[in-house]
Structures are given as C-alpha cells and as structure tokens.
Amino acid sequence: MKTLLFVTFWLSFFTSLQPVSAQSVPNGGLENWTTQGAAEYPASWLTTDAVYAGQGLPLTLGTVTKSTDRNSGSFAAKLESKAVFGVQFPSFLILGSRFVNSNTFGIGGIPFTSRPASLQFWYKLTLASNDSAGVYVALTRGGGPTAQLVGAGAAILPARAGYGQFSLPITYAVGVAPDSLRLFFLCGTGGVAASSSLWIDDIGLAGAVAATSAPAATQAALSIYPNPSVSGEFVLASLPQPAVATAAYQIFNAQGQLVRQQPAAPLNEASGRRVDLRGMPAGVYLLHLSPPDGPLLRKLLIP
C-alpha cells in the first residue's frame, strides 16, 4: 500500500510540470557542486533548500549535502530528513535546474527523447522506524496539465548498510518517444521525528525500448502539398485527424542536421499548416512529426 501511494502521488505531481533542457542525466555522478548563499547544491539538480528558496522562503535546512562517503569518484549526495523548530522536513533531490514560476512547485526535468529500459544508481540507506525513502522516474511528452505520461517507474528503497546498485525498470504506457525526463529521490515522510539518511551516487540510464510508428490510419491522414516544392514552401493538412498536421515537428537535411523545428500548432491549422524551407539548398529533407499516437516521417523535396 505504501508503494502504491508513493507512485500515485508522484505521478500526479510530475505530470503537472513543465520541461527545461539537455539530453542525458547531467552530473549523474554528483561530482559537481555549486554554492548559492549558505547552501551548496549539486549542479543541474534541485534540492529541498533550492525549492524553498525558489518560493521565497529563507530556509537553509541542509537536507541535501555533499558527502565523501561515495560509491566512486570524489562525492555523493547525502539526503537527510530533519526537524527544524519542531517541524519535520523530508529531503528531496530533483533533476532539473529552475522553477516555472515563483508561486508553485513548477519544477522542470530535462529534454529527453530516448526510451531507456531502466534507471540505475548506487545507494545506501539508514531508516528511522516507520520512515521511508524512494525514487521516481518519468518520461513525459508535452507540458502542463495535458502532459502525456510515456513511461515511468517508482520504488520504495530497502535499507542498505553499504553501497549497492539499484535497477528500476521503466514501464511504458504508449509507444511514442518522450520529450522530457523527470527524476526524483526522496528521503523521509515528513512525519517521523528521527532522521533517515540516503546516499545517492552514479545515476544513469540503461538499455532501450523501441518506439512504435504511428498507425496506418494516422499515416494516411497527412497530406503535404506541393511536394516537390520549387519555392521551399510546403503545406501540411490532416482534416480527419487534426492532431497530425499540427503536431510538433523537426526537419533534418540529408546529412542528418536539424534545420527547422516547431512546437505543436493550434488545431485550427490542420487544414493548412505552412512549413517554410525557403532559402534552403535543393535536396531531400526529412520531416519528423510527433502526433500523440506515434512518430510520423515524410520526405520533403526541393528540386
């Protein structure tokens, strides 16, 4: 039951957030730390202190600190639940580096388009009675309240006296590629007086789960005209399925270089969404559309 509540809570939390930037798990070894005010933070990660500071609360809780008790390298992150003025605070470590706004915990992850099979990390954990620590990873697509959950994994971590590797499988709900990776470590429930401590090190992703292409009906819904286009201007249309022609897209040249990209357009553009490649050299270009039910590829020709 505890695991189910943990998963349900963080699913609702993360799917309400907005994405930020960089393809990989930055500072996964937790070697790089920066000092801001009275606190030291692992670069590219948010901590309890950083979140409260971002909300305008001048609290230095010290629930996440740099530790030389590590699995490899020079440092690890130590998460500790703590009591301040009689109030219990859990400790959390969140992948990302900024707030969406100052009024909510609008914490972003990082842009990420792969589909890894598992999250792997090394940890050790001392637990107070009736306390817990856990991890949650989510791959999402889109932002805000309409964000689509592509894949996720969550676990309550068992206590460990020494470092050991933990592998968390990622279960995929849909066959599409994500656009964001969100990752969260938590130590303490906030309701236990005694302190628990969680050391985290060497965080990475392993394996790959293939995405599936858009179904045949979706493929058939898209029209592109003119194609070839002498001017380099193309029009996308998909009246039977408006989300196809209006989906976010990327365009690559024959050398595999990204030459254009656009976010999703309003659905009312499904009858004629313009793609502008004017000024680009003659040749074949690859249009990669990202509708909700799977990626869709088309060639664009400038003669």
Backbone bond lengths (Angstrom), bond angles and torsions (degrees), N, CA, C in turn:
res aa  C-N    CA-C-N  psi(-1)  N-CA   C-N-CA  omega(-1)  CA-C   N-CA-C  phi
1 M - - - 1.459 - - 1.525 111.15 -
2 K 1.367 116.22 -39.56 1.453 119.81 179.45 1.522 110.62 -60.82
3 T 1.345 116.85 -43.10 1.465 120.61 179.41 1.524 110.90 -63.31
4 L 1.325 117.36 -41.99 1.462 120.88 -179.63 1.518 110.96 -62.21
5 L 1.330 117.92 -43.57 1.457 120.91 179.19 1.520 110.96 -63.92
6 F 1.326 116.69 -40.16 1.460 121.92 179.32 1.526 110.54 -61.09
7 V 1.338 116.58 -49.17 1.464 121.35 -179.19 1.519 110.78 -62.74
8 T 1.332 117.68 -45.86 1.462 121.53 -177.86 1.518 111.28 -61.21
9 F 1.342 117.11 -42.83 1.458 121.06 -179.01 1.517 111.79 -63.17
10 W 1.335 117.46 -47.56 1.452 119.39 -175.34 1.527 112.39 -77.25
11 L 1.332 118.18 -25.95 1.470 118.86 171.48 1.520 110.00 -60.50
12 S 1.337 117.86 -46.72 1.456 121.12 -179.16 1.515 111.04 -67.85
13 F 1.353 117.98 -34.39 1.456 122.12 -179.65 1.516 111.57 -67.28
14 F 1.335 117.06 -51.62 1.450 120.16 -172.40 1.516 112.74 -73.42
15 T 1.293 119.91 -33.21 1.465 119.51 -177.18 1.523 112.05 -73.97
16 S 1.341 118.27 -4.75 1.461 121.16 175.74 1.514 112.28 -96.95
17 L 1.351 118.70 5.33 1.451 121.81 -172.38 1.519 112.10 -102.66
18 Q 1.345 113.97 170.15 1.457 121.04 -178.12 1.527 110.65 -110.91
19 P 1.360 118.07 148.70 1.452 119.34 -179.35 1.534 114.70 -83.16
20 V 1.402 116.62 158.44 1.481 121.46 171.64 1.547 111.62 -121.97
21 S 1.424 123.14 -121.45 1.479 117.91 -169.71 1.553 119.93 -144.39
22 A 1.411 120.08 149.07 1.489 132.23 170.33 1.522 115.11 112.09
23 Q 1.368 117.21 130.33 1.472 122.10 -172.52 1.517 111.54 -93.84
24 S 1.296 119.04 94.98 1.462 126.73 176.39 1.522 107.33 154.33
25 V 1.334 116.27 179.95 1.466 118.69 171.73 1.525 106.31 -96.40
26 P 1.318 118.05 99.70 1.462 119.59 -177.02 1.528 111.34 -68.90
27 N 1.318 115.21 142.06 1.463 121.41 178.09 1.526 111.22 52.48
28 G 1.347 115.51 41.54 1.459 119.72 -178.31 1.513 113.37 -65.85
29 G 1.346 117.61 -22.52 1.455 120.77 176.20 1.508 113.33 -86.85
30 L 1.355 116.74 -3.26 1.460 123.30 178.50 1.531 111.45 55.06
31 E 1.330 114.47 39.71 1.470 120.50 179.32 1.523 112.36 -88.49
32 N 1.327 117.55 -27.02 1.466 121.68 -173.35 1.525 110.69 -103.21
33 W 1.332 115.85 125.08 1.459 122.40 -177.94 1.524 109.44 -128.89
34 T 1.326 115.83 148.06 1.457 121.42 178.47 1.519 109.30 -126.19
35 T 1.322 116.75 152.03 1.461 121.80 179.49 1.512 109.89 -105.21
36 Q 1.324 116.41 128.43 1.462 122.72 175.71 1.520 107.23 -132.02
37 G 1.331 115.97 112.50 1.458 119.15 -177.32 1.516 110.86 64.69
38 A 1.338 115.61 -127.22 1.463 120.58 -178.72 1.528 112.30 -93.39
39 A 1.336 117.83 2.16 1.463 120.69 -174.38 1.528 111.37 -118.05
40 E 1.319 115.65 152.65 1.452 122.74 175.64 1.522 108.26 -115.34
41 Y 1.345 116.30 129.22 1.453 121.05 -174.87 1.532 110.05 -119.79
42 P 1.346 118.31 146.59 1.466 119.33 169.97 1.529 109.28 -70.55
43 A 1.328 116.10 130.08 1.461 120.50 -178.59 1.525 110.53 -56.32
44 S 1.326 116.95 139.83 1.469 125.78 177.85 1.525 113.86 73.93
45 W 1.328 117.51 8.83 1.463 121.27 178.48 1.517 110.04 -127.84
46 L 1.324 116.20 149.44 1.455 122.75 172.53 1.523 109.24 -99.72
47 T 1.330 116.49 142.27 1.455 121.72 177.43 1.527 109.57 -119.18
48 T 1.313 116.15 175.10 1.462 121.03 177.71 1.521 110.27 -53.71
49 D 1.334 116.90 -48.85 1.467 120.22 -179.44 1.519 111.84 -60.92
50 A 1.333 117.08 -41.69 1.462 120.52 -179.24 1.521 111.47 -63.71
51 V 1.329 116.93 -39.34 1.465 120.20 179.86 1.519 110.96 -65.15
52 Y 1.344 116.75 -47.11 1.471 118.84 -179.94 1.523 111.29 -66.26
53 A 1.334 116.89 -38.36 1.464 119.58 176.85 1.516 110.52 -61.91
54 G 1.340 116.86 -38.49 1.456 121.15 178.13 1.513 113.35 -65.73
55 Q 1.323 116.44 -20.96 1.461 120.83 176.89 1.525 111.96 -94.25
56 G 1.357 116.95 5.88 1.456 120.45 178.62 1.511 114.84 83.90
57 L 1.346 117.27 14.33 1.464 120.92 179.94 1.525 109.16 -98.25
58 P 1.341 118.84 116.57 1.473 121.49 -176.02 1.527 112.16 -79.45
59 L 1.349 116.51 62.69 1.460 120.99 -179.31 1.521 109.89 -110.82
60 T 1.319 116.29 132.00 1.460 120.98 171.37 1.519 106.53 -115.52
61 L 1.313 116.67 95.53 1.461 122.05 -173.37 1.522 112.27 -85.66
62 G 1.339 116.68 -28.61 1.457 119.51 -177.65 1.515 113.50 65.94
63 T 1.333 116.58 31.60 1.462 119.15 -179.34 1.524 112.90 -81.74
64 V 1.342 118.12 -14.08 1.460 122.18 172.84 1.520 107.86 -127.76
65 T 1.331 116.99 120.49 1.455 121.31 -177.22 1.529 110.46 -133.56
66 K 1.329 115.03 159.52 1.461 121.98 176.57 1.525 108.74 -77.63
67 S 1.320 116.13 129.33 1.467 120.28 -176.42 1.526 110.43 -124.75
68 T 1.336 116.11 138.00 1.466 120.53 173.26 1.524 111.41 -85.89
69 D 1.320 117.38 -3.50 1.465 121.78 172.57 1.519 106.48 -82.17
70 R 1.321 116.91 88.82 1.453 121.78 -168.71 1.520 110.24 -125.90
71 N 1.347 114.86 167.92 1.463 120.60 174.55 1.521 110.73 -84.21
72 S 1.329 117.52 -39.90 1.460 122.29 178.00 1.514 108.29 -153.29
73 G 1.336 117.16 173.33 1.452 120.42 -179.27 1.515 111.50 67.87
74 S 1.334 115.70 -148.24 1.463 120.81 -177.38 1.520 113.81 -105.14
75 F 1.355 117.20 -29.66 1.456 119.36 -172.47 1.524 112.28 -138.46
76 A 1.322 114.34 160.30 1.458 124.11 167.97 1.520 106.91 -133.81
77 A 1.318 117.40 172.33 1.461 121.76 173.44 1.527 108.73 -100.95
78 K 1.329 116.44 130.89 1.454 121.56 177.01 1.528 108.81 -108.00
79 L 1.325 116.54 119.30 1.458 122.88 177.91 1.517 108.61 -101.98
80 E 1.342 117.30 129.58 1.462 121.91 179.65 1.518 110.14 -133.73
81 S 1.321 117.18 131.28 1.456 120.07 169.95 1.525 107.54 -75.97
82 K 1.342 117.25 141.60 1.468 120.47 -175.01 1.517 111.45 -140.83
83 A 1.341 114.36 159.79 1.458 121.44 174.37 1.519 108.53 -109.21
84 V 1.336 117.43 130.03 1.458 123.14 177.41 1.517 107.61 -127.60
85 F 1.346 116.02 118.92 1.469 121.67 -176.42 1.525 111.79 52.66
86 G 1.336 114.31 38.54 1.459 119.53 177.24 1.511 115.00 80.64
87 V 1.341 117.53 0.70 1.470 121.73 179.20 1.524 108.69 -102.53
88 Q 1.332 116.93 131.09 1.462 121.68 -178.81 1.524 110.47 -85.63
89 F 1.318 116.09 132.47 1.457 121.84 179.17 1.528 109.66 -121.96
90 P 1.324 118.45 125.12 1.473 120.04 170.19 1.519 109.28 -73.08
91 S 1.315 116.32 166.65 1.455 121.79 177.83 1.519 108.88 -114.27
92 F 1.327 116.76 137.62 1.453 118.21 176.38 1.517 111.82 -139.98
93 L 1.317 114.23 152.20 1.457 124.42 -179.52 1.521 106.47 -130.79
94 I 1.342 116.24 118.92 1.457 121.70 -170.56 1.516 110.12 -125.22
95 L 1.324 116.54 130.37 1.458 121.16 177.64 1.521 109.57 -68.21
96 G 1.330 116.21 128.24 1.455 120.98 -178.78 1.510 109.68 137.30
97 S 1.312 116.70 175.63 1.453 118.08 -173.43 1.518 114.78 -145.12
98 R 1.331 119.54 11.84 1.455 117.84 -179.86 1.516 111.41 -158.04
99 F 1.338 114.77 167.20 1.452 122.37 175.87 1.522 109.11 -102.99
100 V 1.334 115.54 145.40 1.462 119.83 175.71 1.522 109.73 -69.28
101 N 1.329 117.19 -43.15 1.461 120.67 173.41 1.521 108.22 -151.32
102 S 1.310 116.65 175.91 1.463 120.81 -173.00 1.519 112.94 -89.91
103 N 1.325 118.21 -1.92 1.458 120.21 -174.21 1.520 114.39 -104.49
104 T 1.317 117.37 -13.17 1.461 120.18 179.75 1.511 109.46 -136.32
105 F 1.321 116.76 164.28 1.457 120.17 174.96 1.527 109.03 -79.51
106 G 1.342 115.58 63.35 1.455 121.26 -178.67 1.513 110.73 -83.84
107 I 1.313 117.27 74.60 1.458 121.91 -172.23 1.522 109.88 -93.32
108 G 1.319 116.72 127.25 1.450 120.73 -179.48 1.506 112.14 -92.92
109 G 1.326 116.53 156.24 1.450 121.70 171.87 1.514 109.08 -93.87
110 I 1.327 116.76 -136.09 1.463 120.94 176.19 1.524 109.04 -131.44
111 P 1.333 118.89 147.24 1.454 119.98 173.64 1.532 110.47 -59.93
112 F 1.313 116.15 135.86 1.459 120.78 -172.87 1.515 108.12 -161.31
113 T 1.341 117.77 125.86 1.467 119.83 -174.23 1.524 113.56 -116.94
114 S 1.328 118.36 2.02 1.458 120.99 178.15 1.522 111.11 -85.44
115 R 1.333 115.97 170.51 1.463 122.30 178.54 1.540 108.53 -126.54
116 P 1.340 117.90 77.23 1.466 120.36 -178.61 1.522 111.30 -67.81
117 A 1.336 115.40 155.25 1.467 120.54 -179.68 1.518 112.31 -82.35
118 S 1.348 117.09 -28.35 1.462 118.68 -176.62 1.523 111.31 -157.51
119 L 1.315 114.87 156.31 1.461 123.75 168.97 1.521 107.17 -97.51
120 Q 1.336 117.14 133.70 1.462 120.20 179.45 1.525 109.77 -128.69
121 F 1.321 116.48 141.26 1.458 121.10 178.24 1.520 108.59 -159.35
122 W 1.326 116.30 164.10 1.457 123.00 175.99 1.521 108.41 -107.72
123 Y 1.330 116.00 141.21 1.459 118.69 -178.69 1.520 110.38 -154.43
124 K 1.352 114.35 162.49 1.456 121.23 163.07 1.520 106.79 -140.52
125 L 1.332 116.34 156.64 1.464 119.48 -167.98 1.523 111.29 -151.66
126 T 1.339 115.48 128.41 1.463 121.64 168.63 1.517 107.65 -111.25
127 L 1.322 116.23 127.91 1.460 121.41 -173.47 1.516 111.70 -114.65
128 A 1.336 115.69 133.04 1.459 120.77 169.60 1.523 108.66 -74.62
129 S 1.312 116.59 159.33 1.459 121.23 -179.75 1.528 110.80 -58.55
130 N 1.328 116.05 133.76 1.468 123.85 178.35 1.528 113.89 66.44
131 D 1.326 116.77 14.65 1.460 120.41 177.79 1.530 109.20 -102.86
132 S 1.328 117.56 173.33 1.461 121.00 179.74 1.519 110.65 -154.28
133 A 1.329 115.60 162.87 1.460 123.16 174.28 1.519 106.80 -140.10
134 G 1.308 116.52 152.89 1.459 118.39 -176.47 1.502 113.39 -159.35
135 V 1.333 115.23 178.24 1.450 123.10 -178.79 1.522 108.51 -140.79
136 Y 1.333 115.76 145.26 1.464 121.07 176.93 1.520 108.55 -139.86
137 V 1.324 117.29 132.90 1.455 122.78 175.20 1.523 108.47 -127.60
138 A 1.323 116.08 139.10 1.466 120.44 178.74 1.512 109.76 -140.79
139 L 1.325 115.55 140.05 1.454 123.28 170.72 1.517 106.59 -110.61
140 T 1.320 116.52 123.26 1.454 120.76 -173.82 1.521 110.87 -126.32
141 R 1.313 113.98 169.03 1.468 120.84 179.84 1.525 108.03 -138.20
142 G 1.324 116.73 126.63 1.453 120.20 -176.06 1.516 110.28 85.82
143 G 1.326 116.83 -178.73 1.460 120.57 -177.05 1.507 112.71 -136.19
144 G 1.329 115.20 174.56 1.452 121.25 176.97 1.512 112.57 66.79
145 P 1.330 116.68 -159.59 1.467 121.00 -176.41 1.521 114.15 -66.42
146 T 1.345 117.71 -14.87 1.467 120.49 -179.97 1.527 112.10 -98.12
147 A 1.336 118.48 8.88 1.463 120.93 179.81 1.522 110.19 -56.92
148 Q 1.326 115.70 136.72 1.461 121.85 -179.95 1.519 109.03 -95.68
149 L 1.323 117.08 129.14 1.450 121.37 175.73 1.524 108.24 -82.17
150 V 1.344 116.69 116.33 1.461 122.03 -179.64 1.522 110.70 -88.14
151 G 1.324 116.88 -47.50 1.459 121.71 179.83 1.508 109.94 -157.81
152 A 1.340 116.84 156.73 1.462 119.77 -177.27 1.518 110.58 -159.85
153 G 1.311 114.71 162.79 1.455 122.23 173.26 1.514 109.02 -154.01
154 A 1.306 118.09 146.39 1.461 122.55 179.79 1.517 109.24 -149.85
155 A 1.319 115.75 149.23 1.465 119.54 179.71 1.513 110.67 -156.49
156 I 1.324 116.31 146.22 1.458 123.83 165.80 1.530 106.12 -87.10
157 L 1.314 117.49 129.15 1.456 121.37 -174.53 1.525 111.29 -88.24
158 P 1.327 118.20 131.80 1.466 120.48 174.21 1.525 110.21 -75.63
159 A 1.328 116.59 152.31 1.465 121.34 178.34 1.526 110.09 -62.69
160 R 1.333 115.38 145.38 1.466 122.07 176.97 1.519 108.31 -141.01
161 A 1.341 117.47 130.84 1.462 121.36 178.77 1.526 111.51 -77.09
162 G 1.330 117.78 -28.19 1.460 122.21 178.64 1.505 110.51 -131.62
163 Y 1.332 116.84 166.79 1.454 120.47 -177.50 1.528 111.89 -62.09
164 G 1.322 115.72 138.83 1.447 122.97 173.35 1.509 108.64 -148.12
165 Q 1.333 116.86 155.02 1.458 120.03 -179.51 1.518 110.61 -86.90
166 F 1.326 115.43 139.30 1.459 122.00 177.57 1.526 107.61 -118.48
167 S 1.312 116.61 131.92 1.465 122.32 178.00 1.526 108.56 -116.30
168 L 1.310 116.57 118.47 1.463 122.53 -178.07 1.528 109.55 -107.38
169 P 1.336 119.09 110.03 1.471 120.55 178.42 1.528 111.07 -63.84
170 I 1.320 115.81 143.82 1.462 121.64 175.27 1.520 108.07 -103.32
171 T 1.315 116.65 121.79 1.462 122.54 -179.59 1.527 108.92 -97.13
172 Y 1.328 116.33 128.47 1.461 120.87 -175.87 1.531 110.63 -98.82
173 A 1.342 114.32 132.88 1.458 120.93 -179.84 1.519 111.99 -91.81
174 V 1.340 116.92 -28.07 1.461 121.82 -178.58 1.522 108.45 -138.03
175 G 1.327 116.60 164.64 1.445 121.33 -174.63 1.515 115.22 -91.90
176 V 1.340 118.53 7.54 1.459 120.74 -175.28 1.526 110.93 -87.38
177 A 1.334 115.68 165.03 1.461 120.81 174.18 1.529 109.36 -80.37
178 P 1.331 118.14 142.55 1.465 120.41 177.05 1.522 110.49 -80.11
179 D 1.324 116.51 174.99 1.462 119.50 168.85 1.527 111.96 -123.11
180 S 1.351 117.62 -6.62 1.460 120.01 -179.32 1.523 111.63 -143.49
181 L 1.327 114.90 145.15 1.464 122.88 173.64 1.515 108.22 -113.64
182 R 1.334 116.14 130.77 1.459 121.69 178.76 1.521 108.02 -126.51
183 L 1.335 115.96 135.63 1.452 120.94 -173.08 1.520 109.64 -143.22
184 F 1.329 116.95 135.05 1.457 121.95 -170.57 1.528 110.15 -144.70
185 F 1.332 116.82 126.49 1.465 122.97 171.35 1.524 108.65 -111.23
186 L 1.322 116.53 139.46 1.463 121.83 -177.69 1.520 109.77 -133.74
187 C 1.347 116.06 136.59 1.466 121.35 174.38 1.516 108.72 -129.59
188 G 1.325 116.59 118.21 1.458 121.67 179.04 1.508 112.71 98.70
189 T 1.312 115.65 144.47 1.462 121.45 179.10 1.524 112.50 -91.99
190 G 1.337 117.03 -13.87 1.456 120.06 -175.23 1.508 112.21 83.48
191 G 1.347 117.81 3.14 1.463 120.64 -178.50 1.510 113.86 -123.83
192 V 1.347 116.69 10.86 1.462 121.16 -177.47 1.520 108.72 -119.46
193 A 1.327 116.80 129.53 1.464 120.85 -175.66 1.525 112.20 -67.75
194 A 1.337 117.70 -40.75 1.460 120.74 -179.15 1.529 110.44 -73.23
195 S 1.318 116.33 155.73 1.457 121.61 -175.87 1.527 112.19 -92.67
196 S 1.330 116.28 139.16 1.458 123.04 169.90 1.525 108.29 -108.48
197 S 1.335 117.13 154.33 1.465 121.23 -178.37 1.525 110.01 -134.11
198 L 1.344 115.63 132.60 1.452 122.64 -179.12 1.522 108.79 -128.42
199 W 1.344 116.61 121.97 1.459 121.63 175.28 1.525 108.55 -100.98
200 I 1.350 117.03 131.05 1.465 122.89 -178.54 1.528 109.23 -123.13
201 D 1.341 116.70 137.29 1.462 120.66 179.02 1.531 109.61 -154.16
202 D 1.323 115.75 158.24 1.472 123.90 171.26 1.530 112.68 51.50
203 I 1.322 115.40 65.02 1.463 122.66 -178.34 1.528 109.42 -89.93
204 G 1.324 117.41 131.04 1.460 120.54 179.27 1.511 111.62 -155.97
205 L 1.327 115.67 175.75 1.463 123.01 179.15 1.520 108.38 -120.63
206 A 1.322 116.94 144.94 1.469 120.90 -175.07 1.519 110.90 -133.76
207 G 1.342 115.83 151.48 1.459 121.02 174.80 1.517 112.97 72.92
208 A 1.311 115.77 -178.20 1.463 121.77 -179.88 1.518 109.38 -153.55
209 V 1.326 115.86 141.89 1.462 123.29 175.19 1.523 106.48 -119.79
210 A 1.321 117.63 120.86 1.460 121.61 -173.39 1.519 111.92 -67.19
211 A 1.328 115.08 142.41 1.464 120.91 172.33 1.520 109.14 -80.40
212 T 1.300 116.74 158.97 1.463 121.29 177.32 1.525 109.68 -107.08
213 S 1.299 116.87 149.26 1.457 120.91 178.27 1.525 110.21 -74.90
214 A 1.318 114.39 162.14 1.454 119.48 175.95 1.523 110.09 -60.99
215 P 1.343 118.23 145.57 1.459 120.27 -179.94 1.532 111.89 -63.70
216 A 1.327 116.21 165.62 1.462 122.13 -173.74 1.528 112.04 -58.53
217 A 1.335 117.46 -39.08 1.466 119.86 -179.15 1.518 111.34 -63.46
218 T 1.344 116.08 -37.32 1.460 120.39 178.23 1.523 110.23 -69.24
219 Q 1.342 116.40 -42.40 1.461 120.40 177.57 1.527 110.74 -57.70
220 A 1.340 115.83 -42.88 1.470 120.44 -176.46 1.518 112.79 -73.09
221 A 1.343 117.40 -19.39 1.469 120.60 -175.72 1.521 112.76 -72.42
222 L 1.330 117.64 -19.72 1.468 120.60 -173.55 1.530 112.12 -91.33
223 S 1.320 114.88 130.15 1.470 121.71 172.17 1.520 108.63 -118.13
224 I 1.337 116.69 142.97 1.464 122.25 177.38 1.528 107.94 -130.34
225 Y 1.322 116.39 127.18 1.468 119.38 179.82 1.529 109.41 -149.48
226 P 1.343 120.02 152.48 1.474 121.86 -20.66 1.529 109.62 -69.85
227 N 1.284 118.22 154.66 1.454 122.91 177.91 1.529 108.21 -154.74
228 P 1.319 118.74 100.24 1.468 129.93 15.93 1.536 112.99 -70.58
229 S 1.353 114.58 157.83 1.460 121.30 178.07 1.523 108.84 -126.75
230 V 1.332 116.23 114.31 1.466 120.75 -179.54 1.520 110.82 -64.51
231 S 1.330 117.12 -37.18 1.469 121.08 -176.88 1.525 112.98 -79.19
232 G 1.344 117.38 -20.29 1.461 120.68 -174.27 1.511 113.11 89.47
233 E 1.343 117.28 6.44 1.463 121.28 176.10 1.523 108.80 -101.45
234 F 1.333 116.17 130.09 1.460 122.63 179.17 1.525 108.68 -124.67
235 V 1.330 115.38 157.62 1.461 121.27 176.46 1.523 108.83 -126.73
236 L 1.338 116.24 130.95 1.457 122.16 176.75 1.523 108.67 -102.69
237 A 1.322 116.62 139.83 1.469 120.83 177.44 1.528 109.33 -143.86
238 S 1.325 115.54 144.70 1.478 120.44 177.69 1.523 109.26 -159.16
239 L 1.314 116.35 67.04 1.472 120.58 -177.88 1.527 113.30 -58.36
240 P 1.341 120.87 -38.67 1.474 119.08 179.05 1.529 113.12 -64.54
241 Q 1.331 116.97 -30.83 1.464 122.00 -179.41 1.535 108.15 -137.92
242 P 1.320 118.34 86.29 1.472 121.78 -174.87 1.527 114.14 -55.88
243 A 1.342 118.14 -28.97 1.465 120.52 -177.38 1.518 112.94 -69.38
244 V 1.336 117.73 -12.32 1.464 120.48 -178.72 1.525 110.47 -76.89
245 A 1.339 117.24 -60.95 1.464 120.52 -177.81 1.522 112.47 -65.40
246 T 1.325 117.91 -23.82 1.469 121.00 -177.41 1.526 113.11 -96.19
247 A 1.337 117.79 3.85 1.466 120.83 -178.99 1.528 110.91 -68.62
248 A 1.329 116.26 159.15 1.460 120.99 173.29 1.528 109.26 -59.31
249 Y 1.331 116.18 146.33 1.465 117.89 -179.59 1.521 111.70 -140.78
250 Q 1.327 114.20 159.07 1.457 123.97 170.14 1.525 107.57 -130.18
251 I 1.339 116.79 147.96 1.459 121.61 177.97 1.530 108.46 -127.21
252 F 1.329 115.80 130.20 1.453 122.06 -178.36 1.522 109.58 -118.08
253 N 1.340 116.07 146.70 1.465 119.50 175.17 1.524 110.54 -84.79
254 A 1.329 117.28 -177.07 1.467 121.23 -175.70 1.524 112.47 -66.77
255 Q 1.328 117.22 -17.12 1.467 121.45 177.83 1.528 112.44 -91.70
256 G 1.344 115.82 3.25 1.453 119.88 179.41 1.511 114.52 82.71
257 Q 1.340 117.65 11.80 1.465 121.25 -179.97 1.521 110.40 -88.06
258 L 1.332 116.34 137.95 1.458 121.34 177.44 1.525 109.28 -72.81
259 V 1.335 117.06 123.12 1.467 120.18 -177.52 1.528 112.79 -113.98
260 R 1.328 118.03 -22.46 1.458 122.09 177.22 1.527 109.00 -150.50
261 Q 1.323 116.39 147.78 1.461 120.17 169.17 1.515 108.99 -153.10
262 Q 1.326 115.63 146.72 1.452 121.32 -179.41 1.528 109.30 -142.42
263 P 1.332 117.70 144.07 1.468 120.05 173.01 1.521 110.35 -72.83
264 A 1.317 116.73 174.93 1.461 120.86 178.45 1.525 110.63 -59.38
265 A 1.328 115.83 143.77 1.460 122.76 179.57 1.523 109.78 -101.42
266 P 1.343 118.36 163.54 1.470 120.78 175.62 1.526 111.56 -58.60
267 L 1.318 117.06 146.20 1.464 121.26 -176.98 1.526 112.69 -61.35
268 N 1.328 117.36 -23.20 1.471 118.50 -179.18 1.534 112.19 -72.02
269 E 1.338 117.88 -4.10 1.459 120.90 175.25 1.528 112.33 -91.41
270 A 1.331 117.32 3.42 1.469 120.71 -176.47 1.518 113.01 -63.19
271 S 1.328 118.38 -20.02 1.465 120.79 -179.45 1.518 112.35 -86.83
272 G 1.343 117.59 -7.86 1.468 119.23 -179.08 1.516 112.47 178.98
273 R 1.321 117.17 75.78 1.474 121.17 179.01 1.527 108.98 -94.38
274 R 1.318 116.37 124.13 1.460 120.24 -175.81 1.530 111.28 -84.75
275 V 1.316 114.01 138.71 1.469 122.88 173.11 1.513 106.89 -119.07
276 D 1.324 116.83 120.01 1.461 121.33 -171.46 1.522 110.96 -107.37
277 L 1.337 115.93 108.25 1.461 122.12 174.11 1.529 110.81 -115.55
278 R 1.324 116.52 25.11 1.459 119.68 178.20 1.525 110.34 -60.63
279 G 1.309 115.41 139.42 1.460 120.40 -179.99 1.514 113.72 88.40
280 M 1.322 117.68 -8.46 1.461 120.27 177.90 1.530 109.49 -81.23
281 P 1.334 118.19 148.45 1.468 120.46 179.37 1.529 111.99 -62.20
282 A 1.321 116.17 154.38 1.468 120.67 175.70 1.525 109.38 -60.24
283 G 1.341 114.53 145.68 1.456 118.62 179.48 1.513 111.80 151.70
284 V 1.340 115.37 -172.54 1.459 122.07 -179.53 1.530 109.09 -100.66
285 Y 1.331 116.71 133.76 1.464 123.27 179.02 1.528 108.41 -122.73
286 L 1.317 116.50 149.63 1.455 121.55 -179.07 1.521 109.45 -108.27
287 L 1.329 115.84 118.54 1.456 122.87 176.12 1.526 109.05 -92.27
288 H 1.336 116.58 123.76 1.466 122.11 179.16 1.529 107.64 -114.85
289 L 1.319 116.43 102.18 1.468 122.36 177.09 1.525 109.51 -92.15
290 S 1.334 116.02 149.97 1.471 120.90 -176.44 1.528 111.74 -125.39
291 P 1.349 118.57 65.04 1.469 120.23 176.13 1.528 110.65 -69.69
292 P 1.329 118.55 166.70 1.468 121.83 -172.67 1.522 115.22 -59.46
293 D 1.345 119.15 -31.48 1.464 119.18 -173.39 1.523 113.92 -100.61
294 G 1.327 118.25 18.73 1.450 120.30 173.22 1.513 113.23 136.12
295 P 1.362 117.27 153.00 1.460 120.85 -177.88 1.521 112.39 -66.41
296 L 1.317 115.63 152.71 1.453 122.46 -177.43 1.523 108.13 -137.77
297 L 1.328 117.32 128.39 1.460 122.63 -176.46 1.527 111.00 -115.94
298 R 1.340 116.19 139.56 1.457 121.88 175.20 1.529 109.28 -142.32
299 K 1.338 115.54 147.90 1.459 120.09 174.18 1.534 109.46 -90.37
300 L 1.326 115.48 138.09 1.453 122.86 173.67 1.526 107.61 -114.99
301 L 1.321 117.38 131.34 1.456 121.34 -175.21 1.535 110.64 -116.82
302 I 1.335 115.58 127.31 1.462 121.81 170.88 1.540 106.04 -112.19
303 P 1.333 118.51 107.83 1.478 120.64 -174.66 1.544 111.91 -75.60
